[in-house]
Amino acid sequence: MPFHLPDSTVIEDPDLLASYRRDESHVEGDLPRAVVRPRSPRALKELVARAEKDGLCLVPRGAGTGKAGGCVASGPSLIVDLCDWPGAITVDRAGLCLSAPASASLKGVKEAARGAGLFYPPDPNSWQLCGFGGSLATNAGGPNAGKYGMTRHWVLSVDALMADGEIHTFGIASVKANAGPALAQLFIGSEGIFGLITGATVRLIPAPTEYLTLLLPVPRWEDLLGLPACLAKAGLQPSAFEFFDPAVLAELRAHGPEEARRLPGEALALLEFDDAGCAGDAFLDRVVDALGPSASHLQAATDEGQRERLWAIRRITSSFLKERHPKKVSEDITVPRARIADFFTGLDRLKIPAVTYGHLGDGNLHVNLLAAGDTAPEALDHQLMDLFRLAVDLGGALSGEHGIGLAKRDAFLALSDPFQVEALRKLKRALDPSGIFNPGKVI
Ligand SMILES: Cc1cc2nc3c(=O)[nH]c(=O)nc-3n(C[C@H](O)[C@H](O)[C@H](O)COP(=O)(O)OP(=O)(O)OC[C@H]3O[C@@H](n4cnc5c(N)ncnc54)[C@H](O)[C@@H]3O)c2cc1C
């Protein structure tokens, strides 16, 4: 029987539904029963009632750029795509905050803030592609998380559809609010398991006006690993400290875009500062002092065009590697800044055949197993568990930004404190007693 829902577009064509089985991770979900695009609170209320009655799950989906298999079906499901959800992005200059519907793009949110001379820092490398709702549900964070934190640190209030079929607002549009535990935070990084986010209000700050962007090539790649800590000790906080290991750099140089072919060094870092005064010589001298002999080949971007081109290379690295190694598995473990060198020693000891790039400044490392497609599934599972355990044993986590979804659920359950897993499950049962919101993900 065709699936009808008021104020909604419903997709049931199996050929179209097939594309909803994937996000940008390596996992494949089930074929959903339908994709629905609701446009009103009435549609959402009816959706919850129909899910309860027909035993269907509601799987929220934004732009589908997730890397954990969170927005794909697991069991009989409706994919709920909020792309038609109404609402506009509004900036409150006096209140230094911005409200937007989940259907907004993160690019639109960041540009609206910029247009008002303000800054919304969360900057996943997919910021030009992903949805605002998806960025909230995954607690997205990118190169500047080391300085500015992740999405969670900017959220003031969240509107969410809950199991009673109503949209509730959690939190208020103000930084200073302390009336009990902050339930709004429960939705940030929840990957859709507690309810469906329909919008949010986030905090803004005045936009930085100066940048210092530096290329830091090193002759021995191990020399990079201690540098984030050197800068921290010198009281310097880059707004980004990205890196490419020798293998990734060699791939980029051999097969990447024109600009990448001239990248110097055995390994390379891309650093950026956005402090007031950072464009002056005195600031650069402080950076050079803090980096010591490793800074001998430091190059500063000469203009905005060059800065953009350098960032473009960093932004395409993930999709570039995926094009060259379509079956690669890309992980995003994280370790405390002081344990980065120990992590790489451990990776060598475990003989995990991986290449890495990512966010050196905050210890969030993209470990890519390029040969995953040619590795026996059991051997691959072992390699991944060894990798996750190494990160956790060093005081880190199995994900720094992509989340758990379907892809890392088993590892998350195996490596987490059982008390905390049970606490999450109790919360899920309390908020979603029939288990309609994205079951089978995370917990
Ligand atoms: C090239 C590339 C680079 C990336 N770089 C980064 C990076 O630097 N940092 C980073 O954090 N991530 C990164 N990602 C991962 C991804 O882009 C982010 O997680 C992004 O925030 C997901 O947004 P989305 O709209 O695509 O969400 P989707 O993929 O559609 O969904 C992601 C999860 O959120 C849930 N969800 C979506 N919308 C809602 C909603 N309205 N209510 C409740 N739950 C919802 C889904 O059910 C799913 O569990 C990258 C991905 C790619 C492809």
PDBQT file of the ligand as one rigid body, heavy atoms in Angstrom, charges set to zero:
ROOT
HETATM    1  C1  LIG A 501      34.852  14.857   2.719  1.00  0.00    +0.000 C 
HETATM    2  C2  LIG A 501      34.288  14.781   4.133  1.00  0.00    +0.000 A 
HETATM    3  C3  LIG A 501      34.937  15.433   5.162  1.00  0.00    +0.000 A 
HETATM    4  C4  LIG A 501      34.406  15.393   6.468  1.00  0.00    +0.000 A 
HETATM    5  N1  LIG A 501      35.061  16.069   7.454  1.00  0.00    +0.000 NA
HETATM    6  C5  LIG A 501      34.523  16.096   8.689  1.00  0.00    +0.000 A 
HETATM    7  C6  LIG A 501      35.173  16.841   9.709  1.00  0.00    +0.000 A 
HETATM    8  O1  LIG A 501      36.211  17.475   9.514  1.00  0.00    +0.000 OA
HETATM    9  N2  LIG A 501      34.597  16.853  10.939  1.00  0.00    +0.000 N 
HETATM   10  C7  LIG A 501      33.410  16.178  11.190  1.00  0.00    +0.000 A 
HETATM   11  O2  LIG A 501      32.910  16.277  12.326  1.00  0.00    +0.000 OA
HETATM   12  N3  LIG A 501      32.817  15.445  10.253  1.00  0.00    +0.000 NA
HETATM   13  C8  LIG A 501      33.325  15.389   9.003  1.00  0.00    +0.000 A 
HETATM   14  N4  LIG A 501      32.699  14.657   8.031  1.00  0.00    +0.000 N 
HETATM   15  C9  LIG A 501      31.506  13.868   8.378  1.00  0.00    +0.000 C 
HETATM   16  C10 LIG A 501      30.157  14.590   8.145  1.00  0.00    +0.000 C 
HETATM   17  O3  LIG A 501      30.253  15.490   7.070  1.00  0.00    +0.000 OA
HETATM   18  C11 LIG A 501      29.655  15.303   9.386  1.00  0.00    +0.000 C 
HETATM   19  O4  LIG A 501      29.409  14.353  10.386  1.00  0.00    +0.000 OA
HETATM   20  C12 LIG A 501      28.372  16.112   9.147  1.00  0.00    +0.000 C 
HETATM   21  O5  LIG A 501      28.103  16.862  10.310  1.00  0.00    +0.000 OA
HETATM   22  C13 LIG A 501      27.159  15.252   8.837  1.00  0.00    +0.000 C 
HETATM   23  O6  LIG A 501      26.111  16.106   8.395  1.00  0.00    +0.000 OA
HETATM   24  P1  LIG A 501      24.992  15.562   7.389  1.00  0.00    +0.000 P 
HETATM   25  O7  LIG A 501      23.981  16.636   7.227  1.00  0.00    +0.000 OA
HETATM   26  O8  LIG A 501      25.588  15.048   6.143  1.00  0.00    +0.000 OA
HETATM   27  O9  LIG A 501      24.369  14.379   8.273  1.00  0.00    +0.000 OA
HETATM   28  P2  LIG A 501      23.955  12.912   7.836  1.00  0.00    +0.000 P 
HETATM   29  O10 LIG A 501      25.113  12.165   7.299  1.00  0.00    +0.000 OA
HETATM   30  O11 LIG A 501      22.751  12.966   6.991  1.00  0.00    +0.000 OA
HETATM   31  O12 LIG A 501      23.559  12.296   9.262  1.00  0.00    +0.000 OA
HETATM   32  C14 LIG A 501      24.543  12.088  10.243  1.00  0.00    +0.000 C 
HETATM   33  C15 LIG A 501      23.889  11.585  11.542  1.00  0.00    +0.000 C 
HETATM   34  O13 LIG A 501      23.076  12.607  12.098  1.00  0.00    +0.000 OA
HETATM   35  C16 LIG A 501      21.719  12.173  12.202  1.00  0.00    +0.000 C 
HETATM   36  N5  LIG A 501      20.895  13.309  11.834  1.00  0.00    +0.000 N 
HETATM   37  C17 LIG A 501      20.934  14.043  10.689  1.00  0.00    +0.000 A 
HETATM   38  N6  LIG A 501      20.036  15.039  10.733  1.00  0.00    +0.000 NA
HETATM   39  C18 LIG A 501      19.401  14.933  11.931  1.00  0.00    +0.000 A 
HETATM   40  C19 LIG A 501      18.355  15.653  12.576  1.00  0.00    +0.000 A 
HETATM   41  N7  LIG A 501      17.754  16.698  11.983  1.00  0.00    +0.000 N 
HETATM   42  N8  LIG A 501      17.938  15.259  13.805  1.00  0.00    +0.000 NA
HETATM   43  C20 LIG A 501      18.527  14.189  14.417  1.00  0.00    +0.000 A 
HETATM   44  N9  LIG A 501      19.511  13.477  13.864  1.00  0.00    +0.000 NA
HETATM   45  C21 LIG A 501      19.942  13.837  12.636  1.00  0.00    +0.000 A 
HETATM   46  C22 LIG A 501      21.605  10.995  11.246  1.00  0.00    +0.000 C 
HETATM   47  O14 LIG A 501      20.573  10.094  11.653  1.00  0.00    +0.000 OA
HETATM   48  C23 LIG A 501      22.976  10.384  11.365  1.00  0.00    +0.000 C 
HETATM   49  O15 LIG A 501      23.037   9.577  12.515  1.00  0.00    +0.000 OA
HETATM   50  C24 LIG A 501      33.220  14.643   6.731  1.00  0.00    +0.000 A 
HETATM   51  C25 LIG A 501      32.566  13.983   5.676  1.00  0.00    +0.000 A 
HETATM   52  C26 LIG A 501      33.095  14.050   4.398  1.00  0.00    +0.000 A 
HETATM   53  C27 LIG A 501      32.364  13.325   3.302  1.00  0.00    +0.000 C 
ENDROOT
TORSDOF 0
